[in-house]
Amino acid sequence: MVRRSQVRQQIAQTHRSNLRENLQRRMDIARAKGDEALLQKLTAEAAYIG
């Protein structure tokens, strides 16, 4: 049986993974558009997320 703490941990890990994937997509789009200001903000966000 899976414990609640394990379920919470898995949910948190999945959430972080989804955040990173979304952020990477946003960074790729900003690069493609040449939007350096947005790319700098997204890079800072990536550092914050870890």
CHARMM-style PDB file with segment names, atoms N, HN, CA, C and O in Angstrom:
ATOM      1  N   MET     1       0.840  -1.192   0.000  1.00  0.00      PROA
ATOM      2  CA  MET     1       0.000   0.000   0.000  1.00  0.00      PROA
ATOM      3  C   MET     1       0.884   1.254   0.000  1.00  0.00      PROA
ATOM      4  O   MET     1       1.868   1.340   0.735  1.00  0.00      PROA
ATOM      5  N   VAL     2       0.518   2.195  -0.820  1.00  0.00      PROA
ATOM      6  HN  VAL     2      -0.281   2.125  -1.417  1.00  0.00      PROA
ATOM      7  CA  VAL     2       1.284   3.436  -0.927  1.00  0.00      PROA
ATOM      8  C   VAL     2       0.844   4.384   0.190  1.00  0.00      PROA
ATOM      9  O   VAL     2      -0.349   4.580   0.421  1.00  0.00      PROA
ATOM     10  N   ARG     3       1.806   4.953   0.860  1.00  0.00      PROA
ATOM     11  HN  ARG     3       2.775   4.794   0.672  1.00  0.00      PROA
ATOM     12  CA  ARG     3       1.495   5.880   1.951  1.00  0.00      PROA
ATOM     13  C   ARG     3       1.164   7.255   1.405  1.00  0.00      PROA
ATOM     14  O   ARG     3       1.605   7.643   0.323  1.00  0.00      PROA
ATOM     15  N   ARG     4       0.379   7.975   2.178  1.00  0.00      PROA
ATOM     16  HN  ARG     4       0.020   7.660   3.056  1.00  0.00      PROA
ATOM     17  CA  ARG     4      -0.005   9.334   1.771  1.00  0.00      PROA
ATOM     18  C   ARG     4       1.202  10.231   1.562  1.00  0.00      PROA
ATOM     19  O   ARG     4       1.219  11.037   0.632  1.00  0.00      PROA
ATOM     20  N   SER     5       2.197  10.104   2.397  1.00  0.00      PROA
ATOM     21  HN  SER     5       2.184   9.449   3.153  1.00  0.00      PROA
ATOM     22  CA  SER     5       3.392  10.948   2.247  1.00  0.00      PROA
ATOM     23  C   SER     5       4.108  10.634   0.932  1.00  0.00      PROA
ATOM     24  O   SER     5       4.662  11.531   0.297  1.00  0.00      PROA
ATOM     25  N   GLN     6       4.097   9.377   0.530  1.00  0.00      PROA
ATOM     26  HN  GLN     6       3.647   8.648   1.046  1.00  0.00      PROA
ATOM     27  CA  GLN     6       4.711   9.010  -0.741  1.00  0.00      PROA
ATOM     28  C   GLN     6       3.910   9.588  -1.904  1.00  0.00      PROA
ATOM     29  O   GLN     6       4.487  10.040  -2.894  1.00  0.00      PROA
ATOM     30  N   VAL     7       2.596   9.574  -1.787  1.00  0.00      PROA
ATOM     31  HN  VAL     7       2.128   9.207  -0.983  1.00  0.00      PROA
ATOM     32  CA  VAL     7       1.733  10.129  -2.829  1.00  0.00      PROA
ATOM     33  C   VAL     7       1.982  11.634  -2.941  1.00  0.00      PROA
ATOM     34  O   VAL     7       2.134  12.161  -4.043  1.00  0.00      PROA
ATOM     35  N   ARG     8       2.022  12.316  -1.805  1.00  0.00      PROA
ATOM     36  HN  ARG     8       1.898  11.888  -0.910  1.00  0.00      PROA
ATOM     37  CA  ARG     8       2.280  13.767  -1.806  1.00  0.00      PROA
ATOM     38  C   ARG     8       3.633  14.075  -2.423  1.00  0.00      PROA
ATOM     39  O   ARG     8       3.773  15.023  -3.196  1.00  0.00      PROA
ATOM     40  N   GLN     9       4.619  13.273  -2.080  1.00  0.00      PROA
ATOM     41  HN  GLN     9       4.505  12.503  -1.453  1.00  0.00      PROA
ATOM     42  CA  GLN     9       5.971  13.466  -2.611  1.00  0.00      PROA
ATOM     43  C   GLN     9       5.976  13.275  -4.127  1.00  0.00      PROA
ATOM     44  O   GLN     9       6.612  14.044  -4.847  1.00  0.00      PROA
ATOM     45  N   GLN    10       5.276  12.262  -4.608  1.00  0.00      PROA
ATOM     46  HN  GLN    10       4.759  11.637  -4.023  1.00  0.00      PROA
ATOM     47  CA  GLN    10       5.204  12.009  -6.046  1.00  0.00      PROA
ATOM     48  C   GLN    10       4.477  13.145  -6.761  1.00  0.00      PROA
ATOM     49  O   GLN    10       4.884  13.556  -7.848  1.00  0.00      PROA
ATOM     50  N   ILE    11       3.407  13.651  -6.159  1.00  0.00      PROA
ATOM     51  HN  ILE    11       3.077  13.317  -5.277  1.00  0.00      PROA
ATOM     52  CA  ILE    11       2.666  14.767  -6.753  1.00  0.00      PROA
ATOM     53  C   ILE    11       3.554  16.000  -6.839  1.00  0.00      PROA
ATOM     54  O   ILE    11       3.570  16.683  -7.863  1.00  0.00      PROA
ATOM     55  N   ALA    12       4.286  16.287  -5.779  1.00  0.00      PROA
ATOM     56  HN  ALA    12       4.273  15.732  -4.947  1.00  0.00      PROA
ATOM     57  CA  ALA    12       5.181  17.449  -5.764  1.00  0.00      PROA
ATOM     58  C   ALA    12       6.271  17.302  -6.826  1.00  0.00      PROA
ATOM     59  O   ALA    12       6.621  18.271  -7.500  1.00  0.00      PROA
ATOM     60  N   GLN    13       6.802  16.100  -6.973  1.00  0.00      PROA
ATOM     61  HN  GLN    13       6.518  15.312  -6.426  1.00  0.00      PROA
ATOM     62  CA  GLN    13       7.846  15.857  -7.974  1.00  0.00      PROA
ATOM     63  C   GLN    13       7.285  16.038  -9.389  1.00  0.00      PROA
ATOM     64  O   GLN    13       7.935  16.635 -10.247  1.00  0.00      PROA
ATOM     65  N   THR    14       6.107  15.532  -9.620  1.00  0.00      PROA
ATOM     66  HN  THR    14       5.579  15.047  -8.923  1.00  0.00      PROA
ATOM     67  CA  THR    14       5.458  15.688 -10.931  1.00  0.00      PROA
ATOM     68  C   THR    14       5.184  17.153 -11.217  1.00  0.00      PROA
ATOM     69  O   THR    14       5.375  17.615 -12.342  1.00  0.00      PROA
ATOM     70  N   HSD    15       4.738  17.884 -10.210  1.00  0.00      PROA
ATOM     71  HN  HSD    15       4.583  17.508  -9.296  1.00  0.00      PROA
ATOM     72  CA  HSD    15       4.454  19.311 -10.376  1.00  0.00      PROA
ATOM     73  C   HSD    15       5.719  20.077 -10.757  1.00  0.00      PROA
ATOM     74  O   HSD    15       5.697  20.894 -11.678  1.00  0.00      PROA
ATOM     75  N   ARG    16       6.819  19.817 -10.055  1.00  0.00      PROA
ATOM     76  HN  ARG    16       6.837  19.153  -9.307  1.00  0.00      PROA
ATOM     77  CA  ARG    16       8.092  20.479 -10.376  1.00  0.00      PROA
ATOM     78  C   ARG    16       8.553  20.133 -11.791  1.00  0.00      PROA
ATOM     79  O   ARG    16       9.040  20.993 -12.525  1.00  0.00      PROA
ATOM     80  N   SER    17       8.396  18.887 -12.156  1.00  0.00      PROA
ATOM     81  HN  SER    17       8.001  18.188 -11.560  1.00  0.00      PROA
ATOM     82  CA  SER    17       8.774  18.463 -13.498  1.00  0.00      PROA
ATOM     83  C   SER    17       7.947  19.192 -14.557  1.00  0.00      PROA
ATOM     84  O   SER    17       8.483  19.635 -15.573  1.00  0.00      PROA
ATOM     85  N   ASN    18       6.653  19.313 -14.317  1.00  0.00      PROA
ATOM     86  HN  ASN    18       6.218  18.954 -13.492  1.00  0.00      PROA
ATOM     87  CA  ASN    18       5.786  20.034 -15.249  1.00  0.00      PROA
ATOM     88  C   ASN    18       6.164  21.510 -15.335  1.00  0.00      PROA
ATOM     89  O   ASN    18       6.154  22.091 -16.421  1.00  0.00      PROA
ATOM     90  N   LEU    19       6.495  22.115 -14.205  1.00  0.00      PROA
ATOM     91  HN  LEU    19       6.503  21.643 -13.324  1.00  0.00      PROA
ATOM     92  CA  LEU    19       6.926  23.510 -14.197  1.00  0.00      PROA
ATOM     93  C   LEU    19       8.183  23.696 -15.036  1.00  0.00      PROA
ATOM     94  O   LEU    19       8.279  24.633 -15.828  1.00  0.00      PROA
ATOM     95  N   ARG    20       9.156  22.787 -14.855  1.00  0.00      PROA
ATOM     96  HN  ARG    20       9.078  22.025 -14.212  1.00  0.00      PROA
ATOM     97  CA  ARG    20      10.408  22.879 -15.618  1.00  0.00      PROA
ATOM     98  C   ARG    20      10.173  22.712 -17.116  1.00  0.00      PROA
ATOM     99  O   ARG    20      10.752  23.439 -17.923  1.00  0.00      PROA
ATOM    100  N   GLU    21       9.323  21.755 -17.489  1.00  0.00      PROA
ATOM    101  HN  GLU    21       8.852  21.164 -16.834  1.00  0.00      PROA
ATOM    102  CA  GLU    21       9.041  21.532 -18.908  1.00  0.00      PROA
ATOM    103  C   GLU    21       8.351  22.745 -19.524  1.00  0.00      PROA
ATOM    104  O   GLU    21       8.694  23.162 -20.630  1.00  0.00      PROA
ATOM    105  N   ASN    22       7.387  23.307 -18.814  1.00  0.00      PROA
ATOM    106  HN  ASN    22       7.108  22.967 -17.916  1.00  0.00      PROA
ATOM    107  CA  ASN    22       6.685  24.493 -19.298  1.00  0.00      PROA
ATOM    108  C   ASN    22       7.651  25.666 -19.428  1.00  0.00      PROA
ATOM    109  O   ASN    22       7.614  26.397 -20.418  1.00  0.00      PROA
ATOM    110  N   LEU    23       8.496  25.844 -18.453  1.00  0.00      PROA
ATOM    111  HN  LEU    23       8.526  25.251 -17.648  1.00  0.00      PROA
ATOM    112  CA  LEU    23       9.473  26.923 -18.472  1.00  0.00      PROA
ATOM    113  C   LEU    23      10.435  26.759 -19.646  1.00  0.00      PROA
ATOM    114  O   LEU    23      10.781  27.737 -20.309  1.00  0.00      PROA
ATOM    115  N   GLN    24      10.865  25.531 -19.900  1.00  0.00      PROA
ATOM    116  HN  GLN    24      10.584  24.737 -19.361  1.00  0.00      PROA
ATOM    117  CA  GLN    24      11.774  25.280 -21.019  1.00  0.00      PROA
ATOM    118  C   GLN    24      11.106  25.635 -22.344  1.00  0.00      PROA
ATOM    119  O   GLN    24      11.735  26.236 -23.215  1.00  0.00      PROA
ATOM    120  N   ARG    25       9.846  25.269 -22.499  1.00  0.00      PROA
ATOM    121  HN  ARG    25       9.335  24.780 -21.792  1.00  0.00      PROA
ATOM    122  CA  ARG    25       9.102  25.623 -23.723  1.00  0.00      PROA
ATOM    123  C   ARG    25       9.033  27.135 -23.891  1.00  0.00      PROA
ATOM    124  O   ARG    25       9.237  27.660 -24.985  1.00  0.00      PROA
ATOM    125  N   ARG    26       8.741  27.829 -22.788  1.00  0.00      PROA
ATOM    126  HN  ARG    26       8.575  27.402 -21.899  1.00  0.00      PROA
ATOM    127  CA  ARG    26       8.659  29.292 -22.841  1.00  0.00      PROA
ATOM    128  C   ARG    26       9.998  29.906 -23.201  1.00  0.00      PROA
ATOM    129  O   ARG    26      10.054  30.877 -23.956  1.00  0.00      PROA
ATOM    130  N   MET    27      11.087  29.343 -22.663  1.00  0.00      PROA
ATOM    131  HN  MET    27      11.041  28.555 -22.050  1.00  0.00      PROA
ATOM    132  CA  MET    27      12.425  29.845 -22.977  1.00  0.00      PROA
ATOM    133  C   MET    27      12.762  29.600 -24.446  1.00  0.00      PROA
ATOM    134  O   MET    27      13.345  30.465 -25.100  1.00  0.00      PROA
ATOM    135  N   ASP    28      12.403  28.436 -24.964  1.00  0.00      PROA
ATOM    136  HN  ASP    28      11.930  27.733 -24.432  1.00  0.00      PROA
ATOM    137  CA  ASP    28      12.650  28.131 -26.373  1.00  0.00      PROA
ATOM    138  C   ASP    28      11.926  29.119 -27.282  1.00  0.00      PROA
ATOM    139  O   ASP    28      12.486  29.576 -28.279  1.00  0.00      PROA
ATOM    140  N   ILE    29      10.691  29.446 -26.943  1.00  0.00      PROA
ATOM    141  HN  ILE    29      10.235  29.075 -26.133  1.00  0.00      PROA
ATOM    142  CA  ILE    29       9.910  30.399 -27.738  1.00  0.00      PROA
ATOM    143  C   ILE    29      10.527  31.793 -27.663  1.00  0.00      PROA
ATOM    144  O   ILE    29      10.629  32.488 -28.674  1.00  0.00      PROA
ATOM    145  N   ALA    30      10.940  32.201 -26.456  1.00  0.00      PROA
ATOM    146  HN  ALA    30      10.858  31.636 -25.635  1.00  0.00      PROA
ATOM    147  CA  ALA    30      11.563  33.517 -26.291  1.00  0.00      PROA
ATOM    148  C   ALA    30      12.854  33.605 -27.113  1.00  0.00      PROA
ATOM    149  O   ALA    30      13.125  34.630 -27.738  1.00  0.00      PROA
ATOM    150  N   ARG    31      13.646  32.529 -27.110  1.00  0.00      PROA
ATOM    151  HN  ARG    31      13.426  31.696 -26.603  1.00  0.00      PROA
ATOM    152  CA  ARG    31      14.870  32.498 -27.920  1.00  0.00      PROA
ATOM    153  C   ARG    31      14.544  32.622 -29.403  1.00  0.00      PROA
ATOM    154  O   ARG    31      15.179  33.389 -30.127  1.00  0.00      PROA
ATOM    155  N   ALA    32      13.552  31.863 -29.843  1.00  0.00      PROA
ATOM    156  HN  ALA    32      13.037  31.240 -29.255  1.00  0.00      PROA
ATOM    157  CA  ALA    32      13.168  31.869 -31.260  1.00  0.00      PROA
ATOM    158  C   ALA    32      12.702  33.248 -31.710  1.00  0.00      PROA
ATOM    159  O   ALA    32      12.934  33.653 -32.850  1.00  0.00      PROA
ATOM    160  N   LYS    33      12.044  33.961 -30.808  1.00  0.00      PROA
ATOM    161  HN  LYS    33      11.855  33.632 -29.883  1.00  0.00      PROA
ATOM    162  CA  LYS    33      11.551  35.301 -31.136  1.00  0.00      PROA
ATOM    163  C   LYS    33      12.618  36.370 -30.937  1.00  0.00      PROA
ATOM    164  O   LYS    33      12.442  37.518 -31.344  1.00  0.00      PROA
ATOM    165  N   GLY    34      13.723  35.985 -30.308  1.00  0.00      PROA
ATOM    166  HN  GLY    34      13.866  35.052 -29.977  1.00  0.00      PROA
ATOM    167  CA  GLY    34      14.777  36.961 -30.033  1.00  0.00      PROA
ATOM    168  C   GLY    34      14.427  37.919 -28.910  1.00  0.00      PROA
ATOM    169  O   GLY    34      14.958  39.028 -28.850  1.00  0.00      PROA
ATOM    170  N   ASP    35      13.544  37.504 -28.025  1.00  0.00      PROA
ATOM    171  HN  ASP    35      13.113  36.603 -28.073  1.00  0.00      PROA
ATOM    172  CA  ASP    35      13.091  38.348 -26.919  1.00  0.00      PROA
ATOM    173  C   ASP    35      14.030  38.172 -25.728  1.00  0.00      PROA
ATOM    174  O   ASP    35      13.786  37.351 -24.844  1.00  0.00      PROA
ATOM    175  N   GLU    36      15.093  38.947 -25.722  1.00  0.00      PROA
ATOM    176  HN  GLU    36      15.291  39.614 -26.440  1.00  0.00      PROA
ATOM    177  CA  GLU    36      16.118  38.825 -24.682  1.00  0.00      PROA
ATOM    178  C   GLU    36      15.599  39.215 -23.302  1.00  0.00      PROA
ATOM    179  O   GLU    36      15.990  38.611 -22.303  1.00  0.00      PROA
ATOM    180  N   ALA    37      14.728  40.212 -23.236  1.00  0.00      PROA
ATOM    181  HN  ALA    37      14.411  40.703 -24.047  1.00  0.00      PROA
ATOM    182  CA  ALA    37      14.196  40.641 -21.942  1.00  0.00      PROA
ATOM    183  C   ALA    37      13.386  39.513 -21.299  1.00  0.00      PROA
ATOM    184  O   ALA    37      13.541  39.226 -20.112  1.00  0.00      PROA
ATOM    185  N   LEU    38      12.531  38.884 -22.084  1.00  0.00      PROA
ATOM    186  HN  LEU    38      12.405  39.117 -23.048  1.00  0.00      PROA
ATOM    187  CA  LEU    38      11.736  37.763 -21.567  1.00  0.00      PROA
ATOM    188  C   LEU    38      12.636  36.596 -21.208  1.00  0.00      PROA
ATOM    189  O   LEU    38      12.419  35.936 -20.192  1.00  0.00      PROA
ATOM    190  N   LEU    39      13.630  36.336 -22.019  1.00  0.00      PROA
ATOM    191  HN  LEU    39      13.807  36.873 -22.845  1.00  0.00      PROA
ATOM    192  CA  LEU    39      14.547  35.238 -21.754  1.00  0.00      PROA
ATOM    193  C   LEU    39      15.290  35.444 -20.437  1.00  0.00      PROA
ATOM    194  O   LEU    39      15.501  34.489 -19.690  1.00  0.00      PROA
ATOM    195  N   GLN    40      15.686  36.673 -20.148  1.00  0.00      PROA
ATOM    196  HN  GLN    40      15.514  37.449 -20.755  1.00  0.00      PROA
ATOM    197  CA  GLN    40      16.347  36.965 -18.869  1.00  0.00      PROA
ATOM    198  C   GLN    40      15.401  36.702 -17.698  1.00  0.00      PROA
ATOM    199  O   GLN    40      15.810  36.142 -16.681  1.00  0.00      PROA
ATOM    200  N   LYS    41      14.145  37.103 -17.840  1.00  0.00      PROA
ATOM    201  HN  LYS    41      13.813  37.559 -18.666  1.00  0.00      PROA
ATOM    202  CA  LYS    41      13.167  36.863 -16.769  1.00  0.00      PROA
ATOM    203  C   LYS    41      12.928  35.373 -16.568  1.00  0.00      PROA
ATOM    204  O   LYS    41      12.834  34.898 -15.436  1.00  0.00      PROA
ATOM    205  N   LEU    42      12.830  34.646 -17.664  1.00  0.00      PROA
ATOM    206  HN  LEU    42      12.907  35.032 -18.584  1.00  0.00      PROA
ATOM    207  CA  LEU    42      12.608  33.206 -17.569  1.00  0.00      PROA
ATOM    208  C   LEU    42      13.823  32.491 -16.993  1.00  0.00      PROA
ATOM    209  O   LEU    42      13.682  31.506 -16.269  1.00  0.00      PROA
ATOM    210  N   THR    43      15.003  32.980 -17.308  1.00  0.00      PROA
ATOM    211  HN  THR    43      15.118  33.781 -17.896  1.00  0.00      PROA
ATOM    212  CA  THR    43      16.219  32.413 -16.740  1.00  0.00      PROA
ATOM    213  C   THR    43      16.245  32.626 -15.225  1.00  0.00      PROA
ATOM    214  O   THR    43      16.645  31.738 -14.472  1.00  0.00      PROA
ATOM    215  N   ALA    44      15.821  33.794 -14.795  1.00  0.00      PROA
ATOM    216  HN  ALA    44      15.496  34.515 -15.407  1.00  0.00      PROA
ATOM    217  CA  ALA    44      15.732  34.072 -13.350  1.00  0.00      PROA
ATOM    218  C   ALA    44      14.694  33.159 -12.706  1.00  0.00      PROA
ATOM    219  O   ALA    44      14.906  32.652 -11.604  1.00  0.00      PROA
ATOM    220  N   GLU    45      13.578  32.954 -13.390  1.00  0.00      PROA
ATOM    221  HN  GLU    45      13.407  33.366 -14.285  1.00  0.00      PROA
ATOM    222  CA  GLU    45      12.544  32.065 -12.871  1.00  0.00      PROA
ATOM    223  C   GLU    45      13.079  30.634 -12.754  1.00  0.00      PROA
ATOM    224  O   GLU    45      12.799  29.941 -11.775  1.00  0.00      PROA
ATOM    225  N   ALA    46      13.845  30.200 -13.748  1.00  0.00      PROA
ATOM    226  HN  ALA    46      14.072  30.763 -14.542  1.00  0.00      PROA
ATOM    227  CA  ALA    46      14.433  28.863 -13.726  1.00  0.00      PROA
ATOM    228  C   ALA    46      15.376  28.705 -12.528  1.00  0.00      PROA
ATOM    229  O   ALA    46      15.386  27.665 -11.869  1.00  0.00      PROA
ATOM    230  N   ALA    47      16.158  29.738 -12.257  1.00  0.00      PROA
ATOM    231  HN  ALA    47      16.150  30.582 -12.792  1.00  0.00      PROA
ATOM    232  CA  ALA    47      17.074  29.698 -11.106  1.00  0.00      PROA
ATOM    233  C   ALA    47      16.287  29.617  -9.805  1.00  0.00      PROA
ATOM    234  O   ALA    47      16.697  28.932  -8.868  1.00  0.00      PROA
ATOM    235  N   TYR    48      15.163  30.311  -9.749  1.00  0.00      PROA
ATOM    236  HN  TYR    48      14.830  30.867 -10.510  1.00  0.00      PROA
ATOM    237  CA  TYR    48      14.322  30.308  -8.542  1.00  0.00      PROA
ATOM    238  C   TYR    48      13.715  28.925  -8.317  1.00  0.00      PROA
ATOM    239  O   TYR    48      13.672  28.426  -7.192  1.00  0.00      PROA
ATOM    240  N   ILE    49      13.251  28.319  -9.401  1.00  0.00      PROA
ATOM    241  HN  ILE    49      13.287  28.724 -10.315  1.00  0.00      PROA
ATOM    242  CA  ILE    49      12.622  26.999  -9.296  1.00  0.00      PROA
ATOM    243  C   ILE    49      13.661  25.946  -8.899  1.00  0.00      PROA
ATOM    244  O   ILE    49      13.394  25.045  -8.104  1.00  0.00      PROA
ATOM    245  N   GLY    50      14.846  26.093  -9.479  1.00  0.00      PROA
ATOM    246  HN  GLY    50      15.062  26.825 -10.125  1.00  0.00      PROA
ATOM    247  CA  GLY    50      15.933  25.190  -9.123  1.00  0.00      PROA
ATOM    248  C   GLY    50      16.099  24.056 -10.015  1.00  0.00      PROA
ATOM    249  OT1 GLY    50      16.988  23.231  -9.806  1.00  0.00      PROA
TER     250      GLY     50
END
